[in-house]
């Protein structure tokens, strides 16, 4: 994680970025989900709001926070944090991440699934954002031959991914929440911006 950004601040920003919700998240939800005290969550969100990183809307007497993705500073901070998540990979996840990242014909690659959470895993799941289906399958087959576990690609175009998010498909939502962006941080942020309602929504 980026050392310039405090740990709990990083956790909150990544949560708001990767855990999509139509209305945003209120302080109690953030506190409960991330294991941060309500008081700390409140202070961090208010500080981020003053910096223009987040904004809030009042719904039923509660403040719901969202990232301000029109702010270039927000984009820079999020890119740093996504890079930090990738640098934090260890063990087999790091080994596979380095090799999967070598695929050149994808706008974005996300590593997800059991390899991120378990020492014993049956396969390696990766999202490739590309229209080069045959190239991805060939690449993953070759990688599988030299590694102990098969690489299972999920291949989508950018439009497909955005549509799946807007359709609230839980498998895709879970992938985005838990996955680690290996390549294309700026594309990830562009997708999230495209599917996020604006302040006036």
C-alpha positions in Angstrom: 0.0 0.0 0.0 1.2 3.5 -0.7 3.0 4.7 2.4 1.9 8.4 1.8 -1.7 7.4 2.3 -2.7 6.1 5.8 -3.9 2.5 5.8 -7.6 3.2 6.9 -7.8 6.0 4.3 -6.6 3.6 1.6 -9.1 1.0 2.7 -12.0 3.4 2.5 -11.0 4.8 -0.9 -10.6 1.3 -2.4 -13.9 0.2 -0.9 -15.7 3.2 -2.4 -14.0 2.5 -5.7 -14.5 -1.2 -6.0 -17.7 -1.9 -4.1 -20.3 -0.5 -6.5 -23.6 0.8 -5.0 -26.2 3.0 -6.7 -26.4 5.4 -3.7 -22.9 5.2 -2.3 -22.1 4.1 1.3 -22.9 5.6 4.6 -20.5 5.9 7.5 -22.0 3.0 9.4 -21.8 0.7 6.4 -18.1 1.7 5.8 -17.3 1.2 9.5 -18.9 -2.3 9.6 -17.5 -3.5 6.3 -13.9 -2.4 6.9 -13.7 -2.8 10.7 -13.0 0.8 11.3 -14.6 2.7 14.2 -17.5 5.0 13.2 -15.6 8.0 14.6 -12.5 7.2 12.5 -14.6 6.6 9.4 -16.4 9.9 9.9 -13.2 11.8 10.2 -11.6 10.2 7.2 -14.6 10.7 4.9 -15.0 14.3 6.0 -11.3 14.9 5.3 -11.6 13.3 1.9 -14.6 15.4 1.2 -12.7 18.6 2.0 -10.0 17.4 -0.4 -12.6 16.9 -3.2 -11.9 13.1 -3.3 -15.4 12.2 -2.2 -18.8 13.9 -2.1 -22.0 12.9 -0.3 -25.7 13.0 -0.7 -28.3 13.0 2.0 -30.7 10.1 1.8 -33.2 9.4 4.6 -31.2 11.6 7.1 -28.0 9.7 6.3 -25.0 10.9 4.3 -24.0 8.5 1.5 -20.5 8.9 0.1 -19.1 8.3 -3.3 -15.8 9.0 -5.0 -15.5 12.1 -7.1 -14.2 10.5 -10.2 -14.3 13.8 -12.2 -11.5 15.0 -9.9 -8.0 14.3 -11.5 -6.6 14.0 -8.0 -9.0 11.2 -7.1 -7.9 9.4 -10.2 -4.3 9.7 -9.3 -4.9 8.5 -5.7 -6.9 5.5 -6.9 -4.2 4.6 -9.5 -1.6 4.6 -6.7 -3.7 2.4 -4.5 -4.5 -0.1 -7.3 -0.7 -0.3 -8.0 -0.1 -0.8 -4.3 -2.5 -3.8 -4.2 -0.6 -5.3 -7.1 2.7 -4.8 -5.5 1.4 -6.4 -2.3 0.8 -9.8 -4.0 2.8 -12.7 -2.6 3.6 -16.3 -3.2 1.8 -18.0 -6.1 -0.4 -15.0 -6.7 2.7 -12.9 -7.4 4.2 -15.6 -9.7 1.1 -16.0 -11.7 0.4 -12.2 -11.7 3.9 -11.5 -13.2 3.4 -14.1 -16.0 -0.2 -13.2 -16.8 0.7 -9.5 -17.0 3.0 -10.3 -19.9 0.0 -10.6 -22.2 0.1 -7.5 -24.4 -3.2 -7.5 -26.2 -5.5 -6.6 -23.4 -6.6 -3.1 -22.2 -6.9 -4.5 -18.6 -6.2 -7.7 -16.7 -7.6 -8.5 -13.3 -6.5 -11.5 -11.2 -9.3 -12.9 -9.0 -10.6 -16.0 -7.3 -9.2 -18.5 -4.9 -5.5 -17.8 -5.7 -5.8 -14.5 -3.8 -7.1 -16.1 -0.6 -6.0 -19.7 -0.4 -2.8 -21.6 -0.4 -4.6 -24.5 -2.0 -6.3 -23.6 -5.3 -7.4 -25.6 -8.3 -7.0 -23.0 -11.0 -6.2 -19.4 -11.6 -8.9 -16.9 -12.7 -8.1 -13.8 -14.7 -10.3 -11.3 -16.5 -8.9 -10.1 -19.8 -10.5 -7.0 -21.3 -9.9 -7.5 -25.0 -11.5 -8.7 -28.2 -8.6 -11.0 -28.9 -10.3 -14.2 -27.7 -8.1 -16.7 -29.6 -4.9 -15.0 -28.5 -5.9 -15.0 -24.9 -6.9 -18.7 -25.0 -3.6 -19.6 -26.7 -1.6 -17.6 -24.1 -3.4 -19.2 -21.2 -2.9 -22.7 -22.6 0.8 -22.1 -23.0 1.1 -20.7 -19.5 -0.8 -23.7 -18.1 1.7 -26.1 -19.7 4.6 -24.6 -17.7 2.7 -24.1 -14.4 1.0 -26.5 -12.0 -2.5 -25.0 -12.2 -4.6 -24.1 -15.3 -5.2 -20.4 -16.1 -8.9 -19.9 -16.7 -9.6 -16.7 -18.7 -12.8 -14.6 -18.5 -12.7 -12.6 -21.7 -14.8 -9.5 -22.1 -14.8 -6.3 -24.1 -15.0 -3.0 -22.2 -18.6 -2.6 -23.3 -19.5 -6.1 -22.1 -17.9 -5.3 -18.7 -19.8 -2.0 -18.3 -23.0 -3.7 -19.3 -22.5 -6.5 -16.8 -21.9 -4.0 -14.0 -25.0 -2.0 -14.9 -27.0 -5.2 -14.9 -25.8 -5.8 -11.4 -24.4 -9.2 -12.1 -23.0 -10.5 -8.8 -20.2 -12.5 -10.2 -18.8 -9.4 -11.9 -19.4 -7.2 -8.9 -17.5 -9.8 -6.7 -14.6 -9.9 -9.2 -14.3 -6.1 -9.1 -14.5 -6.0 -5.3 -12.0 -8.7 -4.6 -9.8 -8.8 -7.7 -6.4 -7.2 -8.2 -5.8 -5.1 -11.2 -2.6 -6.4 -12.9 -2.7 -4.1 -15.9 -4.7 -1.1 -17.0 -5.4 0.8 -13.8 -6.6 3.8 -15.9 -9.0 1.6 -17.9 -10.4 0.2 -14.6 -11.1 3.8 -13.4 -12.6 4.8 -16.7 -15.0 1.8 -16.5 -16.0 2.7 -13.0 -16.5 6.3 -13.9 -18.7 5.3 -16.9 -21.0 3.1 -14.7 -21.2 5.5 -11.8 -24.2 7.9 -11.6 -23.2 11.5 -11.7 -23.8 13.9 -8.7 -27.1 15.0 -10.3 -28.3 11.4 -10.7 
